Amino acid sequence: MFDITAETKKVREDMEKQGYVLTEEEYQIILEYTIRKSDRCGKGRDYVPLLLEDEIKNYYFRNTVTAISLINMAVA
């Protein structure tokens, strides 16, 4: 039987080892978004752990771009 909680927890632990550290609130938001996205794509819950890794990376990327944009606007 597929256990989404165990699988997503392992993904989070692996990503944190790579430096992608999230608060519990951030993680829950990303996880909920990932589940909705997987459902919309028709992939099912088995796809969530695979997609979660990319969504965590995307979250960091978006925050980095936003921070750089804010710095550039402040300097300009």
Backbone hydrogen bonds, N-H to C=O, Kabsch-Sander energy under -0.5 kcal/mol:
donor,donor_aa,acceptor,acceptor_aa,energy
4,I,2,F,-0.7
7,E,3,D,-2.3
8,T,4,I,-2.8
9,K,5,T,-2.0
10,K,6,A,-2.0
11,V,7,E,-2.0
12,R,8,T,-2.4
13,E,9,K,-2.4
14,D,10,K,-2.6
15,M,11,V,-2.6
16,E,12,R,-2.4
17,K,13,E,-1.7
18,Q,14,D,-0.9
19,G,16,E,-1.2
20,Y,15,M,-2.4
21,V,19,G,-1.5
27,Y,23,T,-2.5
28,Q,24,E,-2.5
29,I,25,E,-2.2
30,I,26,E,-2.5
31,L,27,Y,-2.9
32,E,28,Q,-2.6
33,Y,29,I,-2.3
34,T,30,I,-2.5
35,I,31,L,-2.4
36,R,32,E,-2.3
37,K,33,Y,-2.7
38,S,34,T,-2.5
39,D,35,I,-2.4
40,R,36,R,-2.6
41,C,37,K,-1.9
42,G,38,S,-0.6
42,G,39,D,-0.9
43,K,38,S,-2.0
44,G,38,S,-0.8
47,Y,44,G,-1.1
48,V,45,R,-1.1
51,L,47,Y,-2.3
52,L,48,V,-2.9
53,E,49,P,-1.1
54,D,50,L,-0.8
55,E,51,L,-2.3
56,I,52,L,-2.3
57,K,53,E,-1.8
58,N,54,D,-2.7
59,Y,55,E,-2.1
60,Y,56,I,-2.0
61,F,57,K,-2.5
62,R,58,N,-2.9
63,N,59,Y,-2.2
64,T,60,Y,-2.2
65,V,61,F,-2.6
66,T,62,R,-2.3
67,A,63,N,-2.3
68,I,64,T,-2.5
69,S,65,V,-2.4
70,L,66,T,-2.4
71,I,67,A,-2.2
72,N,68,I,-2.6
73,M,69,S,-2.3
74,A,70,L,-1.9
75,V,71,I,-2.0
76,A,72,N,-1.9
